[in-house]
Amino acid sequence: MTNVLNEPSVGRPEVRRSPRRTVLGLRERTSIADLAAFFARAIPAVRRELDRHGLTAAGPPVAVYRDERGHQFQVTVGFPVWRVPLVVPGGPLVVEDLPGCRVVTAEHVGPYETLGGTYAALSEWFTGHKLVPPWMMWEEYLAGPGAAAETAYHTRVVYPLP
């Protein structure tokens, strides 16, 4: 998916099945402008909480977006887990269930600032299929800060389908 010039690469939207997963994370209402700061706080905090509960991440970080109003939205940043404690006692973590369902997804390689091209491709896909994007979607960070150079960040954008 990467190219020789290290330019951002947008994958073509594709429909596939996504397994049901549970994500433990931190939830906050934020704006695009404050998103990077929230991620910088959330990812290490969630890792500490998982360690405290003896849990292991079952995949790369995930951000679940919902309830967009104006320039703000609710986002949960965390990790999928194999098991969830019966209660997340008095801690900051919330449980986010991702449905097992058909999804439309597109993959992006490059800096986060260039994700707009991937969202545009998905928007065109929804328009072409006469569908409205759902109120909830998520991003999976397959390679990102600490794991890759910014030009090699690999993000999967996922929308559940009816």
N, C-alpha and C positions, 0 to 999 in steps of 0.2 A: 504494500500500500504506500510506502514511502517512495520518494523519487530522488534522483541524483541531485537536484537543485535544492533539496531540503525545503520545498514549498509545502504548505498544508495540503493534505490529501483528504478528499471527501469520498466515502464509499457510497455506492448506490443503495437506496433503501431496499430492504428485503423483508418479506414476511416469514416468520418462523415461530416455533413454539418456545416459550420460556418457562422454565420450571418454577414452581412456587418456592419462594425463599423468605426467610425472616432476616431483617436487618435490625441490629441494635445501634442506636446512634443518638446524637444530640439534635434537637429540633429548635429552630428559631425562625421568626419572621424577619426577613431581610430584603435588601435591594441588591441589584447587580453590583453597584459600587462598593458594597460592604461584603460581598460574597467571599473574596479572597481572604479577608481577615477572619471571617467565620470559619472557613476551612482550616486556616492556620491554627486556630484554637481547638476546633472540634476533633480533628483526626488524632492528635496526640492524647486528648482527653478521653476519647472513646477507647483508644488502645490501652490506656491506664485502667479504665473501668473493666474492660474485657479481662485483663490480667488479674485484677482484683477479684473477679468472679470465677477465675479459672477457666475462661472461655477462649477458644481459638477462632480466629477469623476463618471463614470458609470461602474466602475469595477476596478480590481487591476492593478498595473503597467504593462506596455507592452514595450518590446524592439523590434523594427523592424530592421532587418538586410538586407543589400543589397550591391551590387556592391563590392564584395570581390576581391581585387587585391593584390597579394602577401600576406603579413601578415597584411594588413589593410582592413577595410570595413567601410561602412557608417552605422551608427546606429542612430535611433530615439528612445529616451527614453521618455515615457510619460504615459498618461492615456486616456482610451476611455471616450468620453463625449457624453451626450444626445443631445446637440446642439452646433453648432460652431458659434462664432460671425461672422458676414458677413466679417469683416476684423479683422485681428489680428494686430492692429495698432502699428507700430514701435517697437513691442516687439520681444522677441527672439523665440517665439513659431512658430512651423511649423505644418501644417495639414498633417496627414498621413492617407489615406483611406485604410482600410483592406477590401478585396473583400468578398462578400457573395458568397461562393462557397464550393465545396467539398474540404476537406483537409485530410491529413494524420497527425496524432498527436500521441505523446507519452508523458506520464507524468513521472516526476522524483521527488523522494523524497530524500533529502539529500543535502549536501553542493554543492555550484555551481562548485567547483573544480572537482566534480565527474560527471558532466553532460556529459562527453565524452561517457559514456556507453549508454546514451539515443540517442546521435547522431549516435553512431555505430549501434544501433538497427534500427534507421530510414534509415541509409545508406544501411544496408542489405535489408530492405524492398524495397527501390528504385531499388536496383540491382535485387532482386527477381522478381520484376514486370517489369523489363526492362524499367525503367523510369530514367530520369535525374532529380535530384533535381532542383527546380526552382531558379531563381536568387534572389528571395526575400522570406524571411520567418520571423517568429516572435516567441518570447517567452512571455508567460503570467506568471507572478509571483503571484501565488495563495496564497502563504504564504512565507514570506521572512524576511529580517532584520527588527527588531522592532516588528514583529508579531509572530515569532516562533524561537525556538532554531535552530541552523544551521543544526542539523541532521533532523529537521522536515520541512526545506524549501521545498516547493512544486512548481515545475515549469512545465508548459505545453509547449512543443515545437511543433510548427505548421508549416506545409508546405502546401501551396495551390496546388491543383492538376489541370491539364488541363481539 
